[in-house]
Amino acid sequence: RIDSVTVDFDIIGDGEIRVRATVAATDRTGVEMEAMTAVSIAALTVYDMCKSADRSIRIDNLRLDLKSGGKSGNWQRPAAT
C-alpha cells in the first residue's frame, strides 16, 4: 500500500528540468518502480506540452538515486567521480 507520492520539478538551466519523485509506503516492500513510473509519466507530460516548440527534446538519466527501508534495506547511488 502506498501512503504518499510527491513529484517535484526543478528548473536546472536553460531548457533543462529535473523531475524527482518520492514515494512512501508502510508495507515492507519496495516502491522503486512506482517512483520511476511517476518520474517517467511526468517527464513524458512535459515533453508532450513542449514538443510543439522543440521536437528535439530528450528524456535522459532516468535512475534510482536513493531508497530506504523495505526487505533489502537502504541504498544510495555512489557519488559521481
PDB file of N, CA, C and O in Angstrom:
ATOM      1  N   ARG A   1       0.836  -1.174   0.000  1.00  0.00           N
ATOM      2  CA  ARG A   1       0.000   0.000   0.000  1.00  0.00           C
ATOM      3  C   ARG A   1       0.890   1.248   0.000  1.00  0.00           C
ATOM      4  O   ARG A   1       1.810   1.361   0.809  1.00  0.00           O
ATOM      5  N   ILE A   2       0.613   2.159  -0.891  1.00  0.00           N
ATOM      6  CA  ILE A   2       1.362   3.413  -0.978  1.00  0.00           C
ATOM      7  C   ILE A   2       0.701   4.446  -0.080  1.00  0.00           C
ATOM      8  O   ILE A   2      -0.516   4.629  -0.121  1.00  0.00           O
ATOM      9  N   ASP A   3       1.511   5.123   0.733  1.00  0.00           N
ATOM     10  CA  ASP A   3       0.998   6.154   1.634  1.00  0.00           C
ATOM     11  C   ASP A   3       1.028   7.540   1.008  1.00  0.00           C
ATOM     12  O   ASP A   3       0.115   8.339   1.219  1.00  0.00           O
ATOM     13  N   SER A   4       2.085   7.833   0.229  1.00  0.00           N
ATOM     14  CA  SER A   4       2.163   9.160  -0.383  1.00  0.00           C
ATOM     15  C   SER A   4       3.099   9.137  -1.595  1.00  0.00           C
ATOM     16  O   SER A   4       4.008   8.314  -1.698  1.00  0.00           O
ATOM     17  N   VAL A   5       2.833  10.076  -2.504  1.00  0.00           N
ATOM     18  CA  VAL A   5       3.678  10.283  -3.678  1.00  0.00           C
ATOM     19  C   VAL A   5       3.800  11.786  -3.881  1.00  0.00           C
ATOM     20  O   VAL A   5       2.798  12.501  -3.872  1.00  0.00           O
ATOM     21  N   THR A   6       5.023  12.262  -4.062  1.00  0.00           N
ATOM     22  CA  THR A   6       5.233  13.652  -4.443  1.00  0.00           C
ATOM     23  C   THR A   6       6.111  13.679  -5.686  1.00  0.00           C
ATOM     24  O   THR A   6       7.036  12.879  -5.828  1.00  0.00           O
ATOM     25  N   VAL A   7       5.810  14.605  -6.575  1.00  0.00           N
ATOM     26  CA  VAL A   7       6.609  14.799  -7.779  1.00  0.00           C
ATOM     27  C   VAL A   7       7.031  16.262  -7.784  1.00  0.00           C
ATOM     28  O   VAL A   7       6.195  17.162  -7.709  1.00  0.00           O
ATOM     29  N   ASP A   8       8.341  16.487  -7.875  1.00  0.00           N
ATOM     30  CA  ASP A   8       8.891  17.837  -7.857  1.00  0.00           C
ATOM     31  C   ASP A   8       9.610  18.117  -9.171  1.00  0.00           C
ATOM     32  O   ASP A   8      10.227  17.231  -9.763  1.00  0.00           O
ATOM     33  N   PHE A   9       9.516  19.376  -9.615  1.00  0.00           N
ATOM     34  CA  PHE A   9      10.187  19.831 -10.835  1.00  0.00           C
ATOM     35  C   PHE A   9      11.146  20.953 -10.463  1.00  0.00           C
ATOM     36  O   PHE A   9      10.760  21.893  -9.768  1.00  0.00           O
ATOM     37  N   ASP A  10      12.385  20.865 -10.917  1.00  0.00           N
ATOM     38  CA  ASP A  10      13.375  21.923 -10.709  1.00  0.00           C
ATOM     39  C   ASP A  10      13.877  22.384 -12.066  1.00  0.00           C
ATOM     40  O   ASP A  10      14.252  21.566 -12.906  1.00  0.00           O
ATOM     41  N   ILE A  11      13.883  23.695 -12.281  1.00  0.00           N
ATOM     42  CA  ILE A  11      14.476  24.260 -13.493  1.00  0.00           C
ATOM     43  C   ILE A  11      15.975  24.326 -13.237  1.00  0.00           C
ATOM     44  O   ILE A  11      16.421  25.060 -12.354  1.00  0.00           O
ATOM     45  N   ILE A  12      16.756  23.568 -13.998  1.00  0.00           N
ATOM     46  CA  ILE A  12      18.197  23.481 -13.785  1.00  0.00           C
ATOM     47  C   ILE A  12      18.930  24.566 -14.554  1.00  0.00           C
ATOM     48  O   ILE A  12      19.848  25.192 -14.025  1.00  0.00           O
ATOM     49  N   GLY A  13      18.542  24.786 -15.765  1.00  0.00           N
ATOM     50  CA  GLY A  13      19.182  25.783 -16.607  1.00  0.00           C
ATOM     51  C   GLY A  13      18.307  26.030 -17.807  1.00  0.00           C
ATOM     52  O   GLY A  13      17.137  25.648 -17.832  1.00  0.00           O
ATOM     53  N   ASP A  14      18.870  26.658 -18.782  1.00  0.00           N
ATOM     54  CA  ASP A  14      18.124  26.976 -20.000  1.00  0.00           C
ATOM     55  C   ASP A  14      17.696  25.686 -20.689  1.00  0.00           C
ATOM     56  O   ASP A  14      18.520  24.958 -21.243  1.00  0.00           O
ATOM     57  N   GLY A  15      16.410  25.419 -20.647  1.00  0.00           N
ATOM     58  CA  GLY A  15      15.883  24.252 -21.344  1.00  0.00           C
ATOM     59  C   GLY A  15      16.068  22.930 -20.637  1.00  0.00           C
ATOM     60  O   GLY A  15      15.936  21.882 -21.269  1.00  0.00           O
ATOM     61  N   GLU A  16      16.371  22.934 -19.344  1.00  0.00           N
ATOM     62  CA  GLU A  16      16.561  21.679 -18.622  1.00  0.00           C
ATOM     63  C   GLU A  16      15.715  21.672 -17.355  1.00  0.00           C
ATOM     64  O   GLU A  16      15.717  22.628 -16.579  1.00  0.00           O
ATOM     65  N   ILE A  17      14.992  20.570 -17.164  1.00  0.00           N
ATOM     66  CA  ILE A  17      14.129  20.395 -15.998  1.00  0.00           C
ATOM     67  C   ILE A  17      14.498  19.085 -15.328  1.00  0.00           C
ATOM     68  O   ILE A  17      14.668  18.068 -16.000  1.00  0.00           O
ATOM     69  N   ARG A  18      14.623  19.102 -14.003  1.00  0.00           N
ATOM     70  CA  ARG A  18      14.838  17.866 -13.246  1.00  0.00           C
ATOM     71  C   ARG A  18      13.505  17.473 -12.629  1.00  0.00           C
ATOM     72  O   ARG A  18      12.832  18.291 -12.001  1.00  0.00           O
ATOM     73  N   VAL A  19      13.134  16.215 -12.815  1.00  0.00           N
ATOM     74  CA  VAL A  19      11.899  15.678 -12.239  1.00  0.00           C
ATOM     75  C   VAL A  19      12.301  14.669 -11.171  1.00  0.00           C
ATOM     76  O   VAL A  19      13.108  13.775 -11.427  1.00  0.00           O
ATOM     77  N   ARG A  20      11.738  14.814  -9.973  1.00  0.00           N
ATOM     78  CA  ARG A  20      12.072  13.912  -8.871  1.00  0.00           C
ATOM     79  C   ARG A  20      10.782  13.432  -8.231  1.00  0.00           C
ATOM     80  O   ARG A  20       9.881  14.226  -7.962  1.00  0.00           O
ATOM     81  N   ALA A  21      10.695  12.128  -7.987  1.00  0.00           N
ATOM     82  CA  ALA A  21       9.527  11.562  -7.307  1.00  0.00           C
ATOM     83  C   ALA A  21       9.959  10.931  -5.996  1.00  0.00           C
ATOM     84  O   ALA A  21      11.011  10.298  -5.906  1.00  0.00           O
ATOM     85  N   THR A  22       9.126  11.116  -4.983  1.00  0.00           N
ATOM     86  CA  THR A  22       9.336  10.488  -3.688  1.00  0.00           C
ATOM     87  C   THR A  22       8.076   9.703  -3.366  1.00  0.00           C
ATOM     88  O   THR A  22       6.971  10.244  -3.378  1.00  0.00           O
ATOM     89  N   VAL A  23       8.257   8.416  -3.077  1.00  0.00           N
ATOM     90  CA  VAL A  23       7.130   7.535  -2.775  1.00  0.00           C
ATOM     91  C   VAL A  23       7.362   6.931  -1.397  1.00  0.00           C
ATOM     92  O   VAL A  23       8.463   6.471  -1.094  1.00  0.00           O
ATOM     93  N   ALA A  24       6.332   6.931  -0.565  1.00  0.00           N
ATOM     94  CA  ALA A  24       6.422   6.339   0.770  1.00  0.00           C
ATOM     95  C   ALA A  24       5.364   5.256   0.908  1.00  0.00           C
ATOM     96  O   ALA A  24       4.240   5.390   0.423  1.00  0.00           O
ATOM     97  N   ALA A  25       5.753   4.178   1.583  1.00  0.00           N
ATOM     98  CA  ALA A  25       4.836   3.062   1.816  1.00  0.00           C
ATOM     99  C   ALA A  25       5.084   2.491   3.203  1.00  0.00           C
ATOM    100  O   ALA A  25       6.221   2.468   3.675  1.00  0.00           O
ATOM    101  N   THR A  26       4.039   2.039   3.844  1.00  0.00           N
ATOM    102  CA  THR A  26       4.159   1.414   5.155  1.00  0.00           C
ATOM    103  C   THR A  26       4.594  -0.037   5.025  1.00  0.00           C
ATOM    104  O   THR A  26       5.365  -0.525   5.851  1.00  0.00           O
ATOM    105  N   ASP A  27       4.119  -0.723   4.018  1.00  0.00           N
ATOM    106  CA  ASP A  27       4.423  -2.136   3.826  1.00  0.00           C
ATOM    107  C   ASP A  27       5.912  -2.345   3.595  1.00  0.00           C
ATOM    108  O   ASP A  27       6.611  -1.447   3.127  1.00  0.00           O
ATOM    109  N   ARG A  28       6.384  -3.534   3.926  1.00  0.00           N
ATOM    110  CA  ARG A  28       7.800  -3.847   3.758  1.00  0.00           C
ATOM    111  C   ARG A  28       8.072  -4.359   2.342  1.00  0.00           C
ATOM    112  O   ARG A  28       8.489  -5.500   2.143  1.00  0.00           O
ATOM    113  N   THR A  29       7.831  -3.513   1.401  1.00  0.00           N
ATOM    114  CA  THR A  29       8.140  -3.837   0.014  1.00  0.00           C
ATOM    115  C   THR A  29       8.598  -2.555  -0.654  1.00  0.00           C
ATOM    116  O   THR A  29       8.194  -1.460  -0.264  1.00  0.00           O
ATOM    117  N   GLY A  30       9.433  -2.699  -1.652  1.00  0.00           N
ATOM    118  CA  GLY A  30       9.968  -1.521  -2.329  1.00  0.00           C
ATOM    119  C   GLY A  30       8.934  -0.847  -3.214  1.00  0.00           C
ATOM    120  O   GLY A  30       8.019  -1.490  -3.728  1.00  0.00           O
ATOM    121  N   VAL A  31       9.092   0.435  -3.378  1.00  0.00           N
ATOM    122  CA  VAL A  31       8.213   1.193  -4.271  1.00  0.00           C
ATOM    123  C   VAL A  31       9.055   1.921  -5.328  1.00  0.00           C
ATOM    124  O   VAL A  31       8.655   2.959  -5.855  1.00  0.00           O
ATOM    125  N   GLU A  32      10.234   1.349  -5.625  1.00  0.00           N
ATOM    126  CA  GLU A  32      11.101   1.953  -6.633  1.00  0.00           C
ATOM    127  C   GLU A  32      10.413   2.069  -7.984  1.00  0.00           C
ATOM    128  O   GLU A  32      10.520   3.099  -8.649  1.00  0.00           O
ATOM    129  N   MET A  33       9.716   1.031  -8.391  1.00  0.00           N
ATOM    130  CA  MET A  33       9.059   1.047  -9.706  1.00  0.00           C
ATOM    131  C   MET A  33       7.966   2.107  -9.758  1.00  0.00           C
ATOM    132  O   MET A  33       7.760   2.733 -10.798  1.00  0.00           O
ATOM    133  N   GLU A  34       7.273   2.311  -8.664  1.00  0.00           N
ATOM    134  CA  GLU A  34       6.246   3.342  -8.623  1.00  0.00           C
ATOM    135  C   GLU A  34       6.879   4.730  -8.752  1.00  0.00           C
ATOM    136  O   GLU A  34       6.340   5.595  -9.442  1.00  0.00           O
ATOM    137  N   ALA A  35       8.016   4.945  -8.092  1.00  0.00           N
ATOM    138  CA  ALA A  35       8.720   6.227  -8.203  1.00  0.00           C
ATOM    139  C   ALA A  35       9.244   6.434  -9.617  1.00  0.00           C
ATOM    140  O   ALA A  35       9.124   7.531 -10.162  1.00  0.00           O
ATOM    141  N   MET A  36       9.827   5.392 -10.224  1.00  0.00           N
ATOM    142  CA  MET A  36      10.349   5.500 -11.587  1.00  0.00           C
ATOM    143  C   MET A  36       9.206   5.744 -12.579  1.00  0.00           C
ATOM    144  O   MET A  36       9.372   6.493 -13.541  1.00  0.00           O
ATOM    145  N   THR A  37       8.062   5.124 -12.352  1.00  0.00           N
ATOM    146  CA  THR A  37       6.901   5.343 -13.220  1.00  0.00           C
ATOM    147  C   THR A  37       6.403   6.784 -13.086  1.00  0.00           C
ATOM    148  O   THR A  37       6.065   7.417 -14.086  1.00  0.00           O
ATOM    149  N   ALA A  38       6.355   7.305 -11.859  1.00  0.00           N
ATOM    150  CA  ALA A  38       5.906   8.685 -11.648  1.00  0.00           C
ATOM    151  C   ALA A  38       6.808   9.668 -12.386  1.00  0.00           C
ATOM    152  O   ALA A  38       6.318  10.594 -13.033  1.00  0.00           O
ATOM    153  N   VAL A  39       8.125   9.473 -12.294  1.00  0.00           N
ATOM    154  CA  VAL A  39       9.067  10.361 -12.988  1.00  0.00           C
ATOM    155  C   VAL A  39       8.900  10.233 -14.497  1.00  0.00           C
ATOM    156  O   VAL A  39       8.903  11.236 -15.210  1.00  0.00           O
ATOM    157  N   SER A  40       8.758   9.024 -14.980  1.00  0.00           N
ATOM    158  CA  SER A  40       8.605   8.803 -16.423  1.00  0.00           C
ATOM    159  C   SER A  40       7.368   9.490 -16.977  1.00  0.00           C
ATOM    160  O   SER A  40       7.439  10.170 -18.001  1.00  0.00           O
ATOM    161  N   ILE A  41       6.248   9.318 -16.315  1.00  0.00           N
ATOM    162  CA  ILE A  41       4.994   9.925 -16.778  1.00  0.00           C
ATOM    163  C   ILE A  41       5.078  11.446 -16.696  1.00  0.00           C
ATOM    164  O   ILE A  41       4.606  12.136 -17.599  1.00  0.00           O
ATOM    165  N   ALA A  42       5.673  11.980 -15.625  1.00  0.00           N
ATOM    166  CA  ALA A  42       5.825  13.428 -15.505  1.00  0.00           C
ATOM    167  C   ALA A  42       6.710  13.973 -16.619  1.00  0.00           C
ATOM    168  O   ALA A  42       6.388  15.001 -17.216  1.00  0.00           O
ATOM    169  N   ALA A  43       7.820  13.296 -16.906  1.00  0.00           N
ATOM    170  CA  ALA A  43       8.720  13.742 -17.974  1.00  0.00           C
ATOM    171  C   ALA A  43       8.036  13.662 -19.340  1.00  0.00           C
ATOM    172  O   ALA A  43       8.201  14.557 -20.168  1.00  0.00           O
ATOM    173  N   LEU A  44       7.276  12.604 -19.578  1.00  0.00           N
ATOM    174  CA  LEU A  44       6.546  12.483 -20.837  1.00  0.00           C
ATOM    175  C   LEU A  44       5.470  13.558 -20.966  1.00  0.00           C
ATOM    176  O   LEU A  44       5.192  14.020 -22.073  1.00  0.00           O
ATOM    177  N   THR A  45       4.867  13.959 -19.862  1.00  0.00           N
ATOM    178  CA  THR A  45       3.873  15.035 -19.882  1.00  0.00           C
ATOM    179  C   THR A  45       4.525  16.357 -20.256  1.00  0.00           C
ATOM    180  O   THR A  45       3.980  17.115 -21.057  1.00  0.00           O
ATOM    181  N   VAL A  46       5.700  16.639 -19.674  1.00  0.00           N
ATOM    182  CA  VAL A  46       6.436  17.853 -20.040  1.00  0.00           C
ATOM    183  C   VAL A  46       6.795  17.812 -21.523  1.00  0.00           C
ATOM    184  O   VAL A  46       6.651  18.810 -22.228  1.00  0.00           O
ATOM    185  N   TYR A  47       7.263  16.656 -21.992  1.00  0.00           N
ATOM    186  CA  TYR A  47       7.588  16.507 -23.415  1.00  0.00           C
ATOM    187  C   TYR A  47       6.370  16.833 -24.272  1.00  0.00           C
ATOM    188  O   TYR A  47       6.470  17.592 -25.237  1.00  0.00           O
ATOM    189  N   ASP A  48       5.228  16.263 -23.922  1.00  0.00           N
ATOM    190  CA  ASP A  48       4.016  16.465 -24.706  1.00  0.00           C
ATOM    191  C   ASP A  48       3.616  17.939 -24.758  1.00  0.00           C
ATOM    192  O   ASP A  48       3.154  18.424 -25.791  1.00  0.00           O
ATOM    193  N   MET A  49       3.795  18.650 -23.642  1.00  0.00           N
ATOM    194  CA  MET A  49       3.429  20.062 -23.598  1.00  0.00           C
ATOM    195  C   MET A  49       4.405  20.945 -24.369  1.00  0.00           C
ATOM    196  O   MET A  49       4.035  22.026 -24.827  1.00  0.00           O
ATOM    197  N   CYS A  50       5.661  20.489 -24.514  1.00  0.00           N
ATOM    198  CA  CYS A  50       6.700  21.334 -25.120  1.00  0.00           C
ATOM    199  C   CYS A  50       7.101  20.926 -26.531  1.00  0.00           C
ATOM    200  O   CYS A  50       7.869  21.640 -27.177  1.00  0.00           O
ATOM    201  N   LYS A  51       6.603  19.801 -27.025  1.00  0.00           N
ATOM    202  CA  LYS A  51       7.061  19.291 -28.319  1.00  0.00           C
ATOM    203  C   LYS A  51       6.760  20.225 -29.486  1.00  0.00           C
ATOM    204  O   LYS A  51       7.479  20.202 -30.484  1.00  0.00           O
ATOM    205  N   SER A  52       5.724  21.040 -29.387  1.00  0.00           N
ATOM    206  CA  SER A  52       5.432  21.951 -30.491  1.00  0.00           C
ATOM    207  C   SER A  52       6.494  23.045 -30.603  1.00  0.00           C
ATOM    208  O   SER A  52       6.692  23.607 -31.680  1.00  0.00           O
ATOM    209  N   ALA A  53       7.172  23.348 -29.505  1.00  0.00           N
ATOM    210  CA  ALA A  53       8.225  24.365 -29.519  1.00  0.00           C
ATOM    211  C   ALA A  53       9.569  23.777 -29.947  1.00  0.00           C
ATOM    212  O   ALA A  53      10.385  24.471 -30.554  1.00  0.00           O
ATOM    213  N   ASP A  54       9.804  22.487 -29.629  1.00  0.00           N
ATOM    214  CA  ASP A  54      11.098  21.874 -29.943  1.00  0.00           C
ATOM    215  C   ASP A  54      10.953  20.355 -29.970  1.00  0.00           C
ATOM    216  O   ASP A  54      10.776  19.725 -28.927  1.00  0.00           O
ATOM    217  N   ARG A  55      11.028  19.781 -31.141  1.00  0.00           N
ATOM    218  CA  ARG A  55      10.887  18.319 -31.280  1.00  0.00           C
ATOM    219  C   ARG A  55      12.143  17.563 -30.856  1.00  0.00           C
ATOM    220  O   ARG A  55      12.112  16.334 -30.782  1.00  0.00           O
ATOM    221  N   SER A  56      13.238  18.251 -30.577  1.00  0.00           N
ATOM    222  CA  SER A  56      14.474  17.560 -30.205  1.00  0.00           C
ATOM    223  C   SER A  56      14.591  17.332 -28.694  1.00  0.00           C
ATOM    224  O   SER A  56      15.655  16.954 -28.205  1.00  0.00           O
ATOM    225  N   ILE A  57      13.516  17.558 -27.968  1.00  0.00           N
ATOM    226  CA  ILE A  57      13.523  17.340 -26.517  1.00  0.00           C
ATOM    227  C   ILE A  57      13.913  15.891 -26.229  1.00  0.00           C
ATOM    228  O   ILE A  57      13.504  14.967 -26.932  1.00  0.00           O
ATOM    229  N   ARG A  58      14.720  15.718 -25.169  1.00  0.00           N
ATOM    230  CA  ARG A  58      15.133  14.371 -24.745  1.00  0.00           C
ATOM    231  C   ARG A  58      14.774  14.157 -23.285  1.00  0.00           C
ATOM    232  O   ARG A  58      14.716  15.095 -22.489  1.00  0.00           O
ATOM    233  N   ILE A  59      14.537  12.899 -22.961  1.00  0.00           N
ATOM    234  CA  ILE A  59      14.380  12.488 -21.571  1.00  0.00           C
ATOM    235  C   ILE A  59      15.607  11.635 -21.274  1.00  0.00           C
ATOM    236  O   ILE A  59      15.786  10.565 -21.856  1.00  0.00           O
ATOM    237  N   ASP A  60      16.449  12.117 -20.367  1.00  0.00           N
ATOM    238  CA  ASP A  60      17.725  11.454 -20.058  1.00  0.00           C
ATOM    239  C   ASP A  60      17.818  11.078 -18.588  1.00  0.00           C
ATOM    240  O   ASP A  60      17.116  11.620 -17.734  1.00  0.00           O
ATOM    241  N   ASN A  61      18.704  10.136 -18.328  1.00  0.00           N
ATOM    242  CA  ASN A  61      19.144   9.813 -16.958  1.00  0.00           C
ATOM    243  C   ASN A  61      18.032   9.411 -16.004  1.00  0.00           C
ATOM    244  O   ASN A  61      18.010   9.849 -14.853  1.00  0.00           O
ATOM    245  N   LEU A  62      17.118   8.589 -16.468  1.00  0.00           N
ATOM    246  CA  LEU A  62      16.106   8.040 -15.568  1.00  0.00           C
ATOM    247  C   LEU A  62      16.807   7.007 -14.694  1.00  0.00           C
ATOM    248  O   LEU A  62      17.348   6.023 -15.200  1.00  0.00           O
ATOM    249  N   ARG A  63      16.796   7.234 -13.375  1.00  0.00           N
ATOM    250  CA  ARG A  63      17.551   6.343 -12.490  1.00  0.00           C
ATOM    251  C   ARG A  63      17.045   6.447 -11.057  1.00  0.00           C
ATOM    252  O   ARG A  63      16.382   7.413 -10.678  1.00  0.00           O
ATOM    253  N   LEU A  64      17.370   5.442 -10.285  1.00  0.00           N
ATOM    254  CA  LEU A  64      17.095   5.444  -8.853  1.00  0.00           C
ATOM    255  C   LEU A  64      18.311   6.042  -8.148  1.00  0.00           C
ATOM    256  O   LEU A  64      19.433   5.586  -8.369  1.00  0.00           O
ATOM    257  N   ASP A  65      18.109   7.050  -7.311  1.00  0.00           N
ATOM    258  CA  ASP A  65      19.217   7.674  -6.585  1.00  0.00           C
ATOM    259  C   ASP A  65      19.289   7.237  -5.129  1.00  0.00           C
ATOM    260  O   ASP A  65      20.375   7.148  -4.557  1.00  0.00           O
ATOM    261  N   LEU A  66      18.134   6.964  -4.530  1.00  0.00           N
ATOM    262  CA  LEU A  66      18.120   6.655  -3.103  1.00  0.00           C
ATOM    263  C   LEU A  66      16.888   5.840  -2.766  1.00  0.00           C
ATOM    264  O   LEU A  66      15.802   6.098  -3.284  1.00  0.00           O
ATOM    265  N   LYS A  67      17.059   4.853  -1.892  1.00  0.00           N
ATOM    266  CA  LYS A  67      15.914   4.135  -1.347  1.00  0.00           C
ATOM    267  C   LYS A  67      16.214   3.814   0.102  1.00  0.00           C
ATOM    268  O   LYS A  67      17.368   3.622   0.485  1.00  0.00           O
ATOM    269  N   SER A  68      15.169   3.757   0.897  1.00  0.00           N
ATOM    270  CA  SER A  68      15.358   3.387   2.292  1.00  0.00           C
ATOM    271  C   SER A  68      14.252   2.435   2.706  1.00  0.00           C
ATOM    272  O   SER A  68      13.124   2.517   2.219  1.00  0.00           O
ATOM    273  N   GLY A  69      14.593   1.533   3.613  1.00  0.00           N
ATOM    274  CA  GLY A  69      13.623   0.576   4.124  1.00  0.00           C
ATOM    275  C   GLY A  69      13.389  -0.581   3.170  1.00  0.00           C
ATOM    276  O   GLY A  69      14.162  -0.812   2.240  1.00  0.00           O
ATOM    277  N   GLY A  70      12.315  -1.296   3.420  1.00  0.00           N
ATOM    278  CA  GLY A  70      11.992  -2.464   2.607  1.00  0.00           C
ATOM    279  C   GLY A  70      12.845  -3.658   2.985  1.00  0.00           C
ATOM    280  O   GLY A  70      13.683  -3.574   3.883  1.00  0.00           O
ATOM    281  N   LYS A  71      12.632  -4.759   2.305  1.00  0.00           N
ATOM    282  CA  LYS A  71      13.335  -6.003   2.611  1.00  0.00           C
ATOM    283  C   LYS A  71      14.835  -5.911   2.378  1.00  0.00           C
ATOM    284  O   LYS A  71      15.613  -6.516   3.117  1.00  0.00           O
ATOM    285  N   SER A  72      15.249  -5.170   1.369  1.00  0.00           N
ATOM    286  CA  SER A  72      16.675  -5.099   1.046  1.00  0.00           C
ATOM    287  C   SER A  72      17.401  -3.961   1.757  1.00  0.00           C
ATOM    288  O   SER A  72      18.609  -3.800   1.579  1.00  0.00           O
ATOM    289  N   GLY A  73      16.695  -3.177   2.551  1.00  0.00           N
ATOM    290  CA  GLY A  73      17.339  -2.121   3.320  1.00  0.00           C
ATOM    291  C   GLY A  73      17.591  -0.853   2.530  1.00  0.00           C
ATOM    292  O   GLY A  73      16.912  -0.575   1.541  1.00  0.00           O
ATOM    293  N   ASN A  74      18.573  -0.090   2.976  1.00  0.00           N
ATOM    294  CA  ASN A  74      18.867   1.211   2.375  1.00  0.00           C
ATOM    295  C   ASN A  74      19.890   1.072   1.242  1.00  0.00           C
ATOM    296  O   ASN A  74      20.731   0.174   1.238  1.00  0.00           O
ATOM    297  N   TRP A  75      19.782   2.001   0.279  1.00  0.00           N
ATOM    298  CA  TRP A  75      20.720   2.053  -0.843  1.00  0.00           C
ATOM    299  C   TRP A  75      20.793   3.484  -1.336  1.00  0.00           C
ATOM    300  O   TRP A  75      19.786   4.190  -1.380  1.00  0.00           O
ATOM    301  N   GLN A  76      22.007   3.911  -1.711  1.00  0.00           N
ATOM    302  CA  GLN A  76      22.192   5.232  -2.305  1.00  0.00           C
ATOM    303  C   GLN A  76      23.191   5.109  -3.450  1.00  0.00           C
ATOM    304  O   GLN A  76      24.212   4.430  -3.338  1.00  0.00           O
ATOM    305  N   ARG A  77      22.868   5.786  -4.563  1.00  0.00           N
ATOM    306  CA  ARG A  77      23.763   5.794  -5.709  1.00  0.00           C
ATOM    307  C   ARG A  77      25.085   6.437  -5.297  1.00  0.00           C
ATOM    308  O   ARG A  77      25.093   7.510  -4.694  1.00  0.00           O
ATOM    309  N   PRO A  78      26.208   5.783  -5.620  1.00  0.00           N
ATOM    310  CA  PRO A  78      27.510   6.382  -5.290  1.00  0.00           C
ATOM    311  C   PRO A  78      27.680   7.724  -6.011  1.00  0.00           C
ATOM    312  O   PRO A  78      27.184   7.917  -7.121  1.00  0.00           O
ATOM    313  N   ALA A  79      28.382   8.631  -5.362  1.00  0.00           N
ATOM    314  CA  ALA A  79      28.649   9.939  -5.960  1.00  0.00           C
ATOM    315  C   ALA A  79      29.496   9.778  -7.210  1.00  0.00           C
ATOM    316  O   ALA A  79      30.397   8.940  -7.256  1.00  0.00           O
ATOM    317  N   ALA A  80      29.204  10.585  -8.227  1.00  0.00           N
ATOM    318  CA  ALA A  80      29.976  10.537  -9.460  1.00  0.00           C
ATOM    319  C   ALA A  80      31.386  11.057  -9.189  1.00  0.00           C
ATOM    320  O   ALA A  80      31.577  12.016  -8.442  1.00  0.00           O
ATOM    321  N   THR A  81      32.357  10.413  -9.805  1.00  0.00           N
ATOM    322  CA  THR A  81      33.745  10.856  -9.622  1.00  0.00           C
ATOM    323  C   THR A  81      34.230  11.631 -10.804  1.00  0.00           C
ATOM    324  O   THR A  81      35.376  12.080 -10.820  1.00  0.00           O
TER     325      THR A  81
END
